[in-house]
Amino acid sequence: MREEQVKPHISLLTDFGLNDAYVGEVKAVIATICPDAHVIDITHDVRRFDIRMGAFLLASAARYFPKGTVHLAIVDPGVGGKRRPIAIETARANYVGPDNGLLVPAARAEGILRVCELTNSSLMMDTISPTFHGRDIFAPIAAKLASGLKVSDVGSEISDYVPLSFGNPKFEKRKAACEVIHTDHFGNIVTNIPARKGEVLGGRVVVKVRGRRFRATLVKAYSELEGNEVGFLVGGHGFIEFSCREASAAWRLKVEPGDVLQIAKG
């Protein structure tokens, strides 16, 4: 009996939105080169030019894709400038996108094997727009990687790629300082405190941010919170987040990505 061949997977994350034809054009290029590819949209609602948000969402989602997936991510405010186009090979996937840190947290979590600059022009579209490398450079190379091309064939290996980190929270006795790395669609305030360190905060905390204070209670699920109560818990992304039940904690507490939270047991 003939064994059924598994179709390649390509994930797609951009800040393009859905009002224009940009996403469709990228997918059209992929379909032309690798028609068997299963393209899965992570999101196209990354805030415009917000590399850090895109990196967080990519890192959150990438772990759930099948081994061998090609992750195509395009949040590229430096398109057409000096920033390099790159591909990253990890222990379980390949990544394609701009060299601005966007790909690095997700790739690092899987173990980076090599990073190559995209210099092999024979793999790209014949005409390259200086404003749309996503369609003319990244999409065709992602499709060809999904078809079996090796990362080592896209160009020269580099070691000076642009890093990106979500930072490290600081803990001192009964206090902690952390950064807000994301506020999601529901208004949950995602911090850079990993789940394994969240327990050191205890059951109740007092949080200071921008000269304001609020109290929060440790819970396991949003449903444990009362109507006006603020809670903190481990989100599905594996980080500690502050939340309100059926309301936006980010709006209520006037917290934005990049804010520093000073937390004390209380």
N, C-alpha and C positions, 0 to 999 in steps of 0.2 A: 504494500500500500504506500502511495506517495505521501511523504510528509508535507503538510501544509506550511508554506513559507510565512513567517511572521512579518507583517507590514512594518516599515520603519515609522518611528514617531518623531515629530517635530513640535516643540512647544513654541508659542509665540507670545511675547510680551512687548508692549509699546506704550508710548504716550500719544498715539495718533488720534485717539477718540474714534467715533464711528460716523461722524458727519461727512467726512471726505472719503475719497476713493483709495487712500493710502494703504489701508489694511488689505483691501481687495487686490490691489496691484502686487503687494508682496506675496499673497497667497497664489495669485495667478502665475507668478514666476516659479514658485515652488511646484505647482501642479504641472507646469510645462516640463520641468526638468526631472521631477520625481513624482509621477502621477500616483504611485502607490502609497505615498506618504500619508500618514494619519496626522493631520495638523490639529493641535489642541490649543485653544486660546487660554492663556492664563489671565490676561486682562489687557485692555487698551485704554484704561482710565487712569494710568499713572499720571500724577500732576505734571503738566508740561515742564520739561527740562529737569525734573526732580530725579536725579540719578540715584540718590540715597533711597528714596521710596521704591524705585524700580528694583534696586538691589535687594531690598528687604522682601518684596513680594516674590521675586524670583527665587531667593534662598528659601522662602517659606514653602513654595510649591514644588521645587525641583526634586526634592527627596521622594515624592510620591509617584514620579514618572518611572516607566520601565527602564531597566538597564539598556544602554545603547541609544537613548533619546538624544536628539540634537536640540539644544535650547537656543533659540534665536531671540535675542533681546535687543530692542532698539529704543533707547532714551539717549539722544545724541545731540546735545546743544552745540558740540564742536564740529558737527558735520562739515566737511569741505575745508577744514582748517588743518592744524598740525597734528591733531590727535590721530592715532593709528587705528586701523581696523585689525581685529585679532580673532583668533580661534584658540580655545583652550581645550585640551584633552585631560580628562580626569579618570579616575579608576572605574567610573561607571557611566560617563556621558561625555558629550562634546558641547561646547558653548561657542557661539558666534555673536559678535557685536563690537561696539566701540571700546577702545582702550581708555576708559574713563572711570574704572572701578566697578561698573555696573555688574559685570559677570563674576567678580572675584569672590564675594562671600559665599555664593552658592557653590562655585567650583572648589574653593578651599575646603569646604565641608566634606567634599567627596575625595579629596586628595589630588592636587594638581600634578600631572605628569609632565606636561609641556605646554608652553604658550608660544604661538607662532603669529607673526605679522602676516596679514593677507597681502602678498605681493605678486602672486601668480595671476596675472591679468587674463590668462586664457580661461580661467574659471569664472570670470565675471561677465556681465552683460557687455555687448560690443560698444555701447554708448553709456557712459557713466555720468549721471547728473551730479554736480557738486553739492546739491541740496537733498539728494535722496539716495544715499548709500545703502539704506535699508533694502530698497528694491534692487539696486544695480550691483551691489557688492555682497552684502550679507545674505540676502535670500538665495541667490544662485549657489553660493558656497555652502550654505546650510543644506540645501537640497542635494548637492553632490556628496556631502558628508553622509547624509542619510542614505544615499545610493551606494556607499561603500568607500568613498574617498577617505584617505588618511589625513589627519591633521598635519602631519609632517610634509604633505604635498602642497599645502596652501602657501607656504613661504618660509622664510628663515625663522628659526627659534630665537626668542628673546627672553631676557630675564628681568628687564627693567620696566615691566608693565606697571600701570598705575594701581596702587592698592586702595582698598576701601574697607573700613572697619566700623562696626556699630559701637565701638568703644567698650570700656570696661567699667562697670559700676564699682564704687568704692565703699567698703564696709569698715566701720570703726565702732567697736563695742555695741552700743544700742542704736547706732545711726547708720544711714546709708545715703549715698548720693548717686543718682542714676540719670540717664538721659531718655527723653521721649523720642523713640525712633519712628513711630507711626501712629496715626489716628485713623481707624478704619471707618467703613461705611456706616457702622452703627454708633460711632463716636467713642469706641473703646480706646483707651490711652495705653499704647503698647510701649513698655520700657525695655531697656537693654539688660534687665536682670534675668538671667536664665532660670528655668524652673528649678534646677537643682540648688540654687542659692536663695530662692524665694522664702523658704521655710525659716530662715534666720530672722525674718522681719517680725515673726510672732503673729498673734491673733488680731491685734489692733495696732494701727499706726497713725501718726500725725504727719501730714505732708505739707511742706512749704514750697510754693512756687510763685514767682513774680510778686513777692510781698504778701501773698494770700496763704491761708491755712485751711486744710480740710482734714477730716478724719475718715478712715476707711477700715473696713472689717474684712478679714480673710474668709473667703467662701470657696466652695468647689464649683458652684454653678450660678448663673445669673438669677435663677429662680429663687435662690435663697435670700436675695436682697429685698428689703422693704421698698416702698415707692420712692422715698426721698433719700435712701441710703446709698453711700458710695462703698463699693467693695473692691478687693483686689484678689486675683486668682491667676492660675496658669491658663493662658489662652491656647488655642489650637496650634499656634505657631511655636509654642515652647518657651515663651517669655511671660514674665509677670505683666499683667495689664490692670488698669484701674477702670471700673465700669459702674454704670447705673442701670437699674432694671428698666428696660423698655424706654430708655432715654439716652441722649448723648452726653457722656461724661465730659468729653472734650469741649462741647459747647457750654455746658453748665459750669465747668471749672475754668473755662477760658485758657485751655492748655493747647499748645501746638507742638509739632515735631521740632526737635532741637532744644526745647525747654529742659532745664535741669530741675529735678525733683530732689528736695532734701527730705529724707524720711527718718522719723524717729519712732521707736516703739512707744506705744501709748495706749 
